[in-house]
Amino acid sequence: MTPAKTIKPFYACVAVTLVSALISFGFALAALGGSGDGRINAMYAGVRSLAILIMLLIVVSKRSKLGLITLAGVMILVQAGDSVVGGLNNQLIKTLGPACLAIVNTIVLIPLARTKDERL
């Protein structure tokens, strides 16, 4: 694959993975408004989401294909898990939203994983 054809899948995957990570971080921040154990759990979730965002910035700055594939995979699993939780709680939006994001992230990940270039 030529470099130009490799760069497009990389940045498409970056965009979707970034949106996914930002949504997770946003939900964690929103949950900070709670109290007690809910607030503490939101802090833990926020720290984890922030760590993923920081790692994503590093991966993009290094243009690491393997790093992005790894983080995209993590976010696909997170969103798929969120979708299951939404389904178990009979919350349609919290089931379909994460499921769609996981599917879209998978769709943009596949062309990136098929490229031969290790660094972009």
Beta strands, then each sheet from edge to edge (+ up, - down):
end
